[in-house]
């Protein structure tokens, strides 16, 4: 049987775009990946990336709230992000 530690809430969250790069909204779960970076994006690509980043941040908060439904700080962050 596997053991998964209970994730604690932290008021320190990555920005939406940083979360998309890191693969998590939560800095404590951020395990850096050193892949390709620094490529120039068109204006359309940059806008699509911002949209994807916001969607990612909202989904991360949604998943956290699924397992921590009584966390008021997380609910406030989700409302602000929404």
ZADO-1210 file (C-alpha; in nm, 4 decimals, padded with zeros to 6 digits):
<atoms>
<atom x="00.0000" y="00.0000" z="00.0000" code="UNK" pos="1"/>
<atom x="00.1351" y="00.3414" z="-00.0974" code="UNK" pos="2"/>
<atom x="00.1555" y="00.6372" z="00.1383" code="UNK" pos="3"/>
<atom x="00.0781" y="00.9836" z="00.0030" code="UNK" pos="4"/>
<atom x="00.1396" y="01.2698" z="00.2460" code="UNK" pos="5"/>
<atom x="-00.1407" y="01.5208" z="00.2984" code="UNK" pos="6"/>
<atom x="-00.0656" y="01.8395" z="00.1044" code="UNK" pos="7"/>
<atom x="-00.0595" y="02.1509" z="00.3212" code="UNK" pos="8"/>
<atom x="-00.1934" y="02.4864" z="00.1973" code="UNK" pos="9"/>
<atom x="00.0589" y="02.7621" z="00.1431" code="UNK" pos="10"/>
<atom x="-00.0405" y="03.1205" z="00.0683" code="UNK" pos="11"/>
<atom x="00.2659" y="03.1377" z="-00.1553" code="UNK" pos="12"/>
<atom x="00.1583" y="03.0287" z="-00.5032" code="UNK" pos="13"/>
<atom x="00.3349" y="03.0518" z="-00.8373" code="UNK" pos="14"/>
<atom x="00.1941" y="03.2956" z="-01.0898" code="UNK" pos="15"/>
<atom x="-00.0201" y="03.1259" z="-01.3557" code="UNK" pos="16"/>
<atom x="00.2551" y="03.1403" z="-01.6189" code="UNK" pos="17"/>
<atom x="00.5217" y="03.0153" z="-01.3769" code="UNK" pos="18"/>
<atom x="00.2862" y="02.7349" z="-01.2706" code="UNK" pos="19"/>
<atom x="00.2452" y="02.6268" z="-01.6322" code="UNK" pos="20"/>
<atom x="00.6249" y="02.6105" z="-01.6697" code="UNK" pos="21"/>
<atom x="00.6706" y="02.4287" z="-01.3392" code="UNK" pos="22"/>
<atom x="00.3808" y="02.1888" z="-01.3833" code="UNK" pos="23"/>
<atom x="00.2312" y="02.2927" z="-01.0493" code="UNK" pos="24"/>
<atom x="00.0814" y="02.5985" z="-00.8848" code="UNK" pos="25"/>
<atom x="00.2417" y="02.5041" z="-00.5536" code="UNK" pos="26"/>
<atom x="00.6117" y="02.5959" z="-00.5043" code="UNK" pos="27"/>
<atom x="00.6606" y="02.3095" z="-00.2568" code="UNK" pos="28"/>
<atom x="00.5813" y="02.0618" z="-00.5376" code="UNK" pos="29"/>
<atom x="00.8025" y="02.2378" z="-00.7937" code="UNK" pos="30"/>
<atom x="01.0679" y="01.9983" z="-00.9195" code="UNK" pos="31"/>
<atom x="01.2563" y="02.1854" z="-01.1950" code="UNK" pos="32"/>
<atom x="01.2954" y="02.0421" z="-01.5435" code="UNK" pos="33"/>
<atom x="01.5795" y="02.1726" z="-01.7548" code="UNK" pos="34"/>
<atom x="01.4541" y="02.1494" z="-02.1104" code="UNK" pos="35"/>
<atom x="01.4425" y="02.3929" z="-02.4008" code="UNK" pos="36"/>
<atom x="01.3611" y="02.7515" z="-02.3098" code="UNK" pos="37"/>
<atom x="01.3989" y="03.0991" z="-02.4447" code="UNK" pos="38"/>
<atom x="01.2337" y="03.0567" z="-02.7827" code="UNK" pos="39"/>
<atom x="01.0624" y="03.3658" z="-02.9236" code="UNK" pos="40"/>
<atom x="00.6839" y="03.3517" z="-02.9440" code="UNK" pos="41"/>
<atom x="00.4519" y="03.5364" z="-03.1767" code="UNK" pos="42"/>
<atom x="00.1884" y="03.7618" z="-03.0206" code="UNK" pos="43"/>
<atom x="-00.0752" y="03.4948" z="-03.0843" code="UNK" pos="44"/>
<atom x="00.1397" y="03.2246" z="-02.9225" code="UNK" pos="45"/>
<atom x="00.2012" y="03.4474" z="-02.6202" code="UNK" pos="46"/>
<atom x="-00.1735" y="03.5078" z="-02.5790" code="UNK" pos="47"/>
<atom x="-00.2489" y="03.1353" z="-02.6124" code="UNK" pos="48"/>
<atom x="00.0171" y="03.0658" z="-02.3515" code="UNK" pos="49"/>
<atom x="-00.1366" y="03.3160" z="-02.1076" code="UNK" pos="50"/>
<atom x="-00.4775" y="03.1526" z="-02.1567" code="UNK" pos="51"/>
<atom x="-00.3284" y="02.8054" z="-02.1047" code="UNK" pos="52"/>
<atom x="-00.1499" y="02.9286" z="-01.7917" code="UNK" pos="53"/>
<atom x="-00.4736" y="03.0623" z="-01.6400" code="UNK" pos="54"/>
<atom x="-00.6581" y="02.7401" z="-01.7253" code="UNK" pos="55"/>
<atom x="-00.3780" y="02.5399" z="-01.5652" code="UNK" pos="56"/>
<atom x="-00.3816" y="02.7521" z="-01.2477" code="UNK" pos="57"/>
<atom x="-00.7590" y="02.7192" z="-01.2162" code="UNK" pos="58"/>
<atom x="-00.7417" y="02.3421" z="-01.2633" code="UNK" pos="59"/>
<atom x="-00.4652" y="02.3062" z="-01.0019" code="UNK" pos="60"/>
<atom x="-00.6734" y="02.4996" z="-00.7491" code="UNK" pos="61"/>
<atom x="-00.9817" y="02.2953" z="-00.8418" code="UNK" pos="62"/>
<atom x="-00.7939" y="01.9695" z="-00.7772" code="UNK" pos="63"/>
<atom x="-00.6619" y="02.1015" z="-00.4450" code="UNK" pos="64"/>
<atom x="-01.0139" y="02.2006" z="-00.3402" code="UNK" pos="65"/>
<atom x="-01.1427" y="01.8527" z="-00.4303" code="UNK" pos="66"/>
<atom x="-00.9227" y="01.7096" z="-00.1564" code="UNK" pos="67"/>
<atom x="-00.9316" y="02.0112" z="00.0780" code="UNK" pos="68"/>
<atom x="-01.2922" y="02.1406" z="00.0475" code="UNK" pos="69"/>
<atom x="-01.2884" y="02.3390" z="00.3726" code="UNK" pos="70"/>
<atom x="-00.9769" y="02.5421" z="00.2935" code="UNK" pos="71"/>
<atom x="-01.1029" y="02.9016" z="00.2802" code="UNK" pos="72"/>
<atom x="-00.7727" y="03.0475" z="00.1551" code="UNK" pos="73"/>
<atom x="-00.7652" y="02.8092" z="-00.1416" code="UNK" pos="74"/>
<atom x="-01.1297" y="02.8877" z="-00.2193" code="UNK" pos="75"/>
<atom x="-01.0512" y="03.2610" z="-00.2166" code="UNK" pos="76"/>
<atom x="-00.7553" y="03.2067" z="-00.4526" code="UNK" pos="77"/>
<atom x="-00.9760" y="03.0030" z="-00.6859" code="UNK" pos="78"/>
<atom x="-01.2405" y="03.2795" z="-00.6865" code="UNK" pos="79"/>
<atom x="-00.9776" y="03.5458" z="-00.7628" code="UNK" pos="80"/>
<atom x="-00.8212" y="03.3361" z="-01.0405" code="UNK" pos="81"/>
<atom x="-01.1581" y="03.2629" z="-01.1906" code="UNK" pos="82"/>
</atoms>
